[in-house]
Amino acid sequence: MVALQQKFLKMLTGPCRINAGSRMVVAVSGGPDSMALLHLLAGVQKQLNLFLTVVWLDHGLRPEETPLEEQVVARAAETLEIPFVARQVDVAGVAAEQHLSIEHAARNLRYSVLRKVAGDCQAECIAVAHTADDQVEEILLRLLRGSGRKGLSGMSMRSNGLVRPLLCIGKDELLGWLQGKGIDYCLDSSNEDLKFLRNRVRIQLLPFLEEYFDAGIRKSLRKTADSLAEDEQLLAELTAAAIVEVVRKGQDGPATNESVQIMRQPFCNLHAALQRRVVEHVLWQMGARAGYDHILLIIKAAAGGRNNSELHLSRGLRLGVYREYLELSYPAGRTPWRGRLFS
């Protein structure tokens, strides 16, 4: 038990970069992973002078189970003398309205609520209970969806205001720790529902791979993700340097005419891997979807596009091809537009 607490503290102050005096929102569902996260954080709260706030969220999907979950989390927060916040969202309604899967809508709403509470509490970060097993499942999910190197590097210990101090700790170790401490937790019945892809990966695919291909597949996938994460860090640094070299802001103008330019010759001198990443960055900067087909079209235009030609991208985004540079802009605002850049 002491070994787990020491490992947790090392992850928290190391890769998660939590400093003494930090303010943190802790996402706690009532399940074993998040209850372990809560109690482990409470165990180092005085040592690190942490200011914690527990957030429990009702997704509106399991009305027969959520009252008990809220009670378990609220009671634990009260015992640990940590402020408790409960929120409710309509996942099914938002999923139907926005044409999203239940999983996608739940994730969007969950992080939206957590970030809102973090803002209200002036918290620097949000602690979530992703474990080493979740990391393996996520890597397989991303592989099935055709993710590139960045996606296959898995989740990070700290990214976008989220910290994952349990990411190197397995569920079995956490369950043993909870049992040894006599800590109550709840089990979410939806985690057994095979209509969700993540559950099929966990319940069907991973055991199949372990039995018939490699008993150590979980460890192998985590090692692969760690290796790819190191490569990704190097590529991110090279991409940042390339962006400084080849990307510049376009002519000043009204918000609807904001533009970004890519200098053709220096861009074409870049390695293909950096070209793709630079274009991806520019598309995100313009608030556009960085689809692979669009990225390839822009790279092709840089290499051989005719002067004063153009590409129609999505939602009013246009690519103008000039002799020295490419320019991405919204000539008529962020809305579909049939006109042309060049007469």
C-alpha positions as CSV (number, residue, x, y, z in Angstrom):
1,M,0.0,0.0,0.0
2,V,2.8,2.4,0.9
3,A,4.5,1.6,-2.4
4,L,1.4,2.7,-4.3
5,Q,1.2,5.9,-2.4
6,Q,4.8,6.7,-3.1
7,K,4.4,5.9,-6.8
8,F,1.4,8.2,-6.9
9,L,3.3,11.1,-5.2
10,K,6.1,10.6,-7.7
11,M,3.8,10.8,-10.7
12,L,1.9,13.8,-9.2
13,T,5.0,15.9,-8.6
14,G,6.9,14.6,-11.6
15,P,5.2,14.1,-15.0
16,C,1.9,15.8,-13.7
17,R,3.9,18.9,-12.6
18,I,1.8,19.6,-9.5
19,N,3.5,22.1,-7.2
20,A,2.9,22.9,-3.6
21,G,-0.2,25.1,-3.1
22,S,-1.9,24.0,-6.4
23,R,-5.6,24.3,-6.7
24,M,-7.2,21.2,-8.3
25,V,-10.6,20.0,-9.4
26,V,-11.0,16.2,-8.9
27,A,-13.4,14.4,-11.2
28,V,-15.0,11.7,-9.1
29,S,-17.7,9.4,-10.5
30,G,-17.9,7.0,-7.6
31,G,-16.2,4.2,-9.4
32,P,-13.1,2.5,-8.1
33,D,-10.6,4.4,-10.1
34,S,-11.9,7.9,-9.3
35,M,-12.4,7.0,-5.6
36,A,-8.8,5.8,-5.4
37,L,-7.7,9.1,-7.1
38,L,-9.7,11.1,-4.5
39,H,-8.3,9.3,-1.5
40,L,-4.7,9.2,-2.8
41,L,-4.9,13.0,-3.4
42,A,-6.4,13.5,0.1
43,G,-3.4,11.5,1.4
44,V,-0.9,14.0,0.1
45,Q,-3.1,17.1,0.4
46,K,-1.4,18.4,3.6
47,Q,2.1,17.5,2.4
48,L,1.7,19.5,-0.8
49,N,-0.7,22.1,0.6
50,L,-3.3,21.3,-2.1
51,F,-6.6,23.0,-2.5
52,L,-9.0,20.3,-3.8
53,T,-12.6,20.4,-5.0
54,V,-14.5,17.3,-5.8
55,V,-16.9,17.3,-8.8
56,W,-19.5,14.7,-9.4
57,L,-21.6,14.7,-12.6
58,D,-24.9,13.1,-13.3
59,H,-25.1,12.4,-17.0
60,G,-28.8,11.6,-16.9
61,L,-28.4,8.1,-18.3
62,R,-28.7,5.8,-15.3
63,P,-31.3,7.3,-12.9
64,E,-31.5,4.0,-10.9
65,E,-27.8,4.1,-10.0
66,T,-26.7,7.7,-9.8
67,P,-28.3,8.6,-6.5
68,L,-26.2,6.0,-4.7
69,E,-23.1,7.2,-6.6
70,E,-23.7,10.8,-5.6
71,Q,-24.2,9.7,-2.0
72,V,-20.9,7.7,-1.9
73,V,-18.9,10.6,-3.4
74,A,-20.5,13.2,-1.2
75,R,-19.9,11.2,1.9
76,A,-16.3,10.6,1.0
77,A,-15.8,14.3,0.3
78,E,-17.4,15.3,3.6
79,T,-15.2,12.7,5.6
80,L,-12.1,14.1,3.9
81,E,-13.2,17.7,4.4
82,I,-13.0,18.5,0.7
83,P,-15.6,20.8,-0.9
84,F,-18.1,18.9,-3.0
85,V,-19.9,20.1,-6.2
86,A,-22.6,18.1,-8.0
87,R,-23.8,18.9,-11.5
88,Q,-26.3,17.4,-13.9
89,V,-26.3,17.4,-17.7
90,D,-28.6,15.9,-20.4
91,V,-26.3,13.7,-22.5
92,A,-29.1,12.0,-24.4
93,G,-30.7,15.3,-25.4
94,V,-27.4,16.9,-26.5
95,A,-26.4,13.7,-28.4
96,A,-29.7,13.8,-30.3
97,E,-29.6,17.6,-30.9
98,Q,-26.0,17.6,-32.2
99,H,-26.1,14.2,-33.9
100,L,-23.3,12.8,-31.7
101,S,-22.8,9.4,-30.1
102,I,-23.7,9.1,-26.4
103,E,-20.0,8.6,-25.6
104,H,-19.0,11.7,-27.6
105,A,-21.7,13.9,-26.1
106,A,-20.9,12.6,-22.5
107,R,-17.3,13.4,-22.9
108,N,-17.9,16.9,-24.3
109,L,-20.3,17.8,-21.5
110,R,-18.2,16.2,-18.8
111,Y,-15.1,18.3,-19.7
112,S,-17.2,21.4,-20.3
113,V,-18.6,21.1,-16.7
114,L,-15.2,20.3,-15.2
115,R,-13.6,23.3,-16.9
116,K,-16.4,25.6,-15.8
117,V,-16.0,24.5,-12.1
118,A,-12.3,24.8,-12.4
119,G,-12.7,28.4,-13.6
120,D,-15.1,29.1,-10.7
121,C,-12.6,27.7,-8.2
122,Q,-9.6,29.3,-9.9
123,A,-8.1,25.8,-10.2
124,E,-4.9,25.3,-12.3
125,C,-5.8,21.8,-13.4
126,I,-8.4,19.0,-13.4
127,A,-7.4,15.6,-12.0
128,V,-9.0,12.6,-13.8
129,A,-8.7,8.9,-13.0
130,H,-7.4,7.4,-16.3
131,T,-5.3,4.3,-15.4
132,A,-2.7,2.2,-17.3
133,D,-5.5,-0.1,-18.4
134,D,-7.4,2.9,-19.8
135,Q,-4.3,3.9,-21.7
136,V,-4.1,0.4,-23.4
137,E,-7.8,0.6,-24.3
138,E,-7.3,4.1,-25.7
139,I,-4.3,3.1,-27.9
140,L,-6.3,0.2,-29.4
141,L,-9.3,2.5,-30.0
142,R,-7.2,5.0,-31.7
143,L,-5.5,2.3,-33.8
144,L,-8.9,1.0,-34.9
145,R,-9.9,4.6,-35.9
146,G,-6.7,5.1,-38.0
147,S,-4.9,7.5,-35.8
148,G,-1.4,8.7,-36.6
149,R,1.7,8.8,-34.5
150,K,0.4,11.5,-32.2
151,G,-2.8,9.6,-31.4
152,L,-1.0,6.3,-30.9
153,S,1.3,7.9,-28.4
154,G,-1.7,7.7,-26.1
155,M,-2.8,10.0,-23.3
156,S,-0.3,12.3,-21.5
157,M,0.2,12.6,-17.8
158,R,-0.6,16.3,-18.2
159,S,-2.2,18.0,-21.2
160,N,-4.8,20.7,-21.8
161,G,-5.3,21.4,-18.2
162,L,-5.8,17.7,-17.3
163,V,-3.6,15.7,-15.1
164,R,-3.7,11.9,-15.0
165,P,-1.6,10.7,-12.0
166,L,-2.9,7.1,-12.2
167,L,-1.8,6.6,-15.8
168,C,1.0,4.3,-14.9
169,I,-1.0,2.4,-12.3
170,G,-3.1,-0.7,-13.2
171,K,-6.7,-1.2,-12.1
172,D,-5.9,-4.4,-10.2
173,E,-3.4,-2.5,-8.0
174,L,-5.9,0.2,-7.3
175,L,-8.6,-2.4,-6.4
176,G,-6.3,-4.1,-4.0
177,W,-5.4,-0.7,-2.4
178,L,-9.1,0.2,-2.0
179,Q,-9.9,-3.2,-0.5
180,G,-7.0,-2.9,1.9
181,K,-8.2,0.6,3.0
182,G,-11.8,-0.4,3.2
183,I,-12.9,2.4,0.8
184,D,-16.4,2.1,-0.7
185,Y,-17.0,2.6,-4.4
186,C,-19.7,1.9,-7.0
187,L,-19.8,-0.1,-10.2
188,D,-21.2,1.5,-13.3
189,S,-23.4,-1.0,-15.2
190,S,-22.9,0.8,-18.5
191,N,-19.2,-0.4,-18.4
192,E,-20.6,-3.8,-19.3
193,D,-22.7,-2.6,-22.2
194,L,-21.2,-4.0,-25.4
195,K,-22.9,-1.4,-27.6
196,F,-20.0,0.9,-26.7
197,L,-16.8,0.3,-28.6
198,R,-14.6,0.9,-25.6
199,N,-16.3,-1.8,-23.7
200,R,-16.0,-4.3,-26.6
201,V,-12.2,-3.5,-26.7
202,R,-11.9,-4.1,-22.9
203,I,-14.2,-7.1,-22.6
204,Q,-13.7,-8.9,-25.9
205,L,-10.7,-7.7,-27.9
206,L,-8.0,-7.4,-25.2
207,P,-8.7,-10.8,-23.5
208,F,-8.7,-12.4,-27.0
209,L,-5.3,-10.8,-27.8
210,E,-3.9,-11.9,-24.5
211,E,-5.0,-15.5,-24.9
212,Y,-4.2,-16.1,-28.5
213,F,-1.4,-13.7,-29.4
214,D,0.6,-12.2,-26.6
215,A,-0.1,-12.5,-22.8
216,G,2.0,-9.3,-22.3
217,I,0.1,-7.2,-24.9
218,R,-0.9,-4.5,-22.4
219,K,2.7,-3.9,-21.4
220,S,3.8,-3.9,-25.0
221,L,1.2,-1.4,-26.0
222,R,2.2,0.9,-23.2
223,K,5.9,0.7,-24.1
224,T,5.0,1.5,-27.7
225,A,3.0,4.5,-26.6
226,D,5.8,5.8,-24.4
227,S,8.3,5.4,-27.3
228,L,5.9,7.2,-29.7
229,A,5.4,10.0,-27.2
230,E,9.1,10.7,-27.1
231,D,9.2,10.8,-30.9
232,E,6.1,13.0,-30.8
233,Q,7.8,15.5,-28.5
234,L,10.8,15.8,-30.9
235,L,8.4,16.3,-33.9
236,A,6.4,18.9,-32.0
237,E,9.6,20.9,-31.4
238,L,10.7,20.6,-35.0
239,T,7.2,21.6,-36.1
240,A,7.2,24.7,-33.9
241,A,10.5,25.8,-35.4
242,A,9.2,25.2,-38.9
243,I,6.1,27.2,-38.3
244,V,8.2,30.2,-37.3
245,E,10.1,29.8,-40.5
246,V,7.3,29.3,-43.0
247,V,4.0,30.7,-41.6
248,R,3.1,34.3,-41.2
249,K,-0.1,36.3,-40.5
250,G,-1.8,37.7,-43.6
251,Q,-2.9,41.3,-44.3
252,D,-4.7,43.0,-41.4
253,G,-8.4,43.4,-42.0
254,P,-11.9,42.7,-40.5
255,A,-12.4,39.5,-38.6
256,T,-14.1,37.8,-41.5
257,N,-11.0,38.4,-43.7
258,E,-8.4,37.1,-41.2
259,S,-5.8,35.1,-43.1
260,V,-2.6,33.1,-42.7
261,Q,0.1,32.7,-45.3
262,I,2.5,29.8,-45.9
263,M,5.7,30.7,-47.7
264,R,5.9,28.2,-50.6
265,Q,9.6,27.7,-51.1
266,P,10.7,27.3,-47.5
267,F,7.6,25.1,-47.0
268,C,8.5,22.9,-49.9
269,N,12.0,22.5,-48.4
270,L,10.6,20.9,-45.3
271,H,10.4,17.1,-44.8
272,A,7.0,15.7,-45.8
273,A,6.2,14.8,-42.2
274,L,6.8,18.4,-41.1
275,Q,4.8,19.7,-44.1
276,R,1.7,17.7,-42.9
277,R,2.1,18.9,-39.3
278,V,2.5,22.6,-40.3
279,V,-0.6,22.5,-42.5
280,E,-2.5,20.7,-39.7
281,H,-1.5,23.5,-37.3
282,V,-2.5,26.3,-39.8
283,L,-5.9,24.7,-40.3
284,W,-6.5,24.4,-36.6
285,Q,-5.4,28.0,-36.2
286,M,-8.0,29.0,-38.8
287,G,-10.7,27.1,-36.9
288,A,-11.1,24.5,-39.7
289,R,-11.2,20.7,-39.6
290,A,-7.7,19.4,-40.3
291,G,-8.8,16.5,-42.6
292,Y,-6.1,14.4,-44.2
293,D,-7.4,15.0,-47.8
294,H,-7.4,18.8,-47.3
295,I,-3.8,18.6,-45.9
296,L,-2.6,16.7,-49.0
297,L,-4.4,19.1,-51.3
298,I,-2.6,22.1,-49.7
299,I,0.8,20.4,-49.8
300,K,0.2,19.6,-53.5
301,A,-0.8,23.3,-54.2
302,A,2.4,24.5,-52.5
303,A,4.5,22.2,-54.7
304,G,2.9,22.9,-58.0
305,G,-0.2,25.1,-57.7
306,R,-0.7,27.6,-60.5
307,N,-0.4,31.3,-59.6
308,N,-3.8,32.9,-59.0
309,S,-5.6,29.6,-58.6
310,E,-7.6,28.6,-55.5
311,L,-9.0,25.7,-53.5
312,H,-12.5,25.7,-51.9
313,L,-12.1,24.1,-48.5
314,S,-14.9,23.8,-45.8
315,R,-17.2,26.4,-44.4
316,G,-16.0,29.3,-46.5
317,L,-12.3,28.6,-46.0
318,R,-10.4,29.3,-49.2
319,L,-6.8,28.7,-50.2
320,G,-5.4,31.3,-52.6
321,V,-2.3,30.2,-54.5
322,Y,0.3,33.0,-55.2
323,R,3.7,32.8,-56.6
324,E,5.5,33.2,-53.3
325,Y,3.0,32.0,-50.8
326,L,-0.4,30.2,-50.1
327,E,-3.0,32.2,-48.2
328,L,-5.8,30.7,-46.2
329,S,-8.7,33.0,-45.5
330,Y,-12.5,33.4,-45.1
331,P,-13.3,36.0,-47.8
332,A,-17.0,36.1,-46.9
333,G,-16.8,34.9,-43.3
334,R,-17.1,31.4,-41.8
335,T,-20.0,30.4,-44.0
336,P,-20.3,28.5,-47.4
337,W,-19.6,30.9,-50.3
338,R,-19.7,30.3,-54.0
339,G,-17.7,33.3,-55.2
340,R,-14.1,33.4,-56.4
341,L,-10.9,35.0,-55.1
342,F,-9.7,35.8,-58.5
343,S,-11.7,37.3,-61.3
